[in-house]
Amino acid sequence: GPALFSLAYDYHSQYDDHKSQIKALELFQQLANEEDQNEEYVVRSQYALGFMYYDGYGTEKDYFQSAYWYQRAAEQEHGNAQQELARMYSKGEGVKQNHEQAMKWYKKAAGQGYILAQTDLAWMYYHGEDIEQDYAQTFMWLNKIVESGKDDTTTPFN
């Protein structure tokens, strides 16, 4: 669990070393497929794989694999994975474009207090993207951000 995740993360943090990225990918895959799918480091590894496949770290870019791993982590309530999966549904990257699924995952992440998801929802409601324009919803999501006192909740692989 934690030791293997830490090792994988150390390899991954060497962005300019392709061999380290390959090793990180292998270690994250090993962790992500462990039997206890609810274990924190399993879920964090699933998220890491989504990130690595999306950006092509240690592998070719593969939006289908990215969406697969984000979905697995998102189903375990991983907020960043929910945010990324929502974005992929919104854009149709690795999955068939589906605005209802995009909104479902944005709302799950936003409901957990993820500022980026709240910002994206506010923007979508303001501009009427993926959903009917609704200024009251825009204000509500922006207000949640202000009330939280946070400016960002994202850190790598959390």
RABELTA-V358574 format. One record per residue. N is the residue number from 1. RES is the residue in three letters. PSI is psi as a letter, one per 40 degrees, with the letter a starting at -180 (none if undefined). OMEGA is omega in radians with two decimals (none if undefined). Layout:
n;res;psi;omega
N;RES;PSI;OMEGA
N;RES;PSI;OMEGA
This chain:
n;res;psi;omega
1;GLY;c;-3.01
2;PRO;d;-3.10
3;ALA;d;3.14
4;LEU;d;3.10
5;PHE;d;3.14
6;SER;d;3.10
7;LEU;d;3.13
8;ALA;d;-3.14
9;TYR;d;3.10
10;ASP;d;3.08
11;TYR;d;-3.10
12;HIS;d;-3.08
13;SER;e;3.06
14;GLN;g;-2.98
15;TYR;d;-3.04
16;ASP;e;-3.14
17;ASP;h;-3.06
18;HIS;d;3.14
19;LYS;d;3.08
20;SER;d;3.12
21;GLN;d;3.11
22;ILE;d;3.13
23;LYS;d;3.11
24;ALA;d;3.14
25;LEU;d;3.13
26;GLU;d;-3.11
27;LEU;d;3.10
28;PHE;d;3.11
29;GLN;d;3.11
30;GLN;d;3.14
31;LEU;d;-3.05
32;ALA;d;-3.10
33;ASN;e;3.11
34;GLU;i;-3.05
35;GLU;d;-3.11
36;ASP;g;-3.05
37;GLN;e;3.12
38;ASN;e;-3.10
39;GLU;h;-3.03
40;GLU;d;-3.06
41;TYR;d;3.02
42;VAL;d;-3.12
43;VAL;d;3.11
44;ARG;d;3.09
45;SER;d;3.08
46;GLN;d;3.09
47;TYR;d;-3.14
48;ALA;d;3.11
49;LEU;d;3.08
50;GLY;d;3.13
51;PHE;d;-3.07
52;MET;d;3.11
53;TYR;d;-3.13
54;TYR;d;-3.07
55;ASP;e;3.10
56;GLY;f;3.07
57;TYR;h;3.12
58;GLY;e;-3.08
59;THR;i;2.99
60;GLU;i;3.03
61;LYS;h;-3.11
62;ASP;g;-3.09
63;TYR;d;3.11
64;PHE;d;3.11
65;GLN;d;3.11
66;SER;d;-3.14
67;ALA;d;3.12
68;TYR;d;-3.08
69;TRP;d;3.07
70;TYR;d;3.14
71;GLN;d;-3.13
72;ARG;d;3.13
73;ALA;d;-3.12
74;ALA;d;3.12
75;GLU;e;3.08
76;GLN;f;3.06
77;GLU;f;3.07
78;HIS;h;-3.01
79;GLY;d;3.13
80;ASN;d;3.10
81;ALA;d;3.09
82;GLN;d;3.12
83;GLN;d;-3.11
84;GLU;d;3.11
85;LEU;d;3.09
86;ALA;d;3.14
87;ARG;d;-3.14
88;MET;d;3.06
89;TYR;d;3.14
90;SER;d;-3.10
91;LYS;e;-3.07
92;GLY;f;3.13
93;GLU;h;3.10
94;GLY;e;3.09
95;VAL;i;3.05
96;LYS;h;3.14
97;GLN;h;-3.06
98;ASN;h;-3.05
99;HIS;d;3.11
100;GLU;d;3.10
101;GLN;d;3.10
102;ALA;d;-3.13
103;MET;d;3.12
104;LYS;d;-3.06
105;TRP;d;3.05
106;TYR;d;-3.11
107;LYS;d;3.09
108;LYS;d;3.14
109;ALA;d;-3.13
110;ALA;d;3.12
111;GLY;d;3.08
112;GLN;e;3.08
113;GLY;e;3.13
114;TYR;h;-3.05
115;ILE;d;-3.12
116;LEU;d;3.11
117;ALA;d;3.10
118;GLN;d;3.11
119;THR;d;3.12
120;ASP;d;3.11
121;LEU;d;3.12
122;ALA;d;-3.13
123;TRP;d;-3.11
124;MET;d;3.10
125;TYR;d;-3.14
126;TYR;d;-3.07
127;HIS;e;-3.11
128;GLY;f;3.12
129;GLU;h;-3.13
130;ASP;e;-3.07
131;ILE;i;3.11
132;GLU;h;3.14
133;GLN;h;-3.07
134;ASP;h;-3.08
135;TYR;d;3.10
136;ALA;d;3.08
137;GLN;d;3.08
138;THR;d;-3.12
139;PHE;d;-3.11
140;MET;d;-3.11
141;TRP;d;3.09
142;LEU;d;3.12
143;ASN;d;3.10
144;LYS;d;3.13
145;ILE;d;-3.13
146;VAL;d;-3.13
147;GLU;d;-3.11
148;SER;d;-3.11
149;GLY;e;-3.13
150;LYS;i;3.02
151;ASP;e;3.11
152;ASP;i;3.14
153;THR;e;-3.05
154;THR;h;2.97
155;THR;i;-3.06
156;PRO;h;3.00
157;PHE;f;3.02
158;ASN;none;none
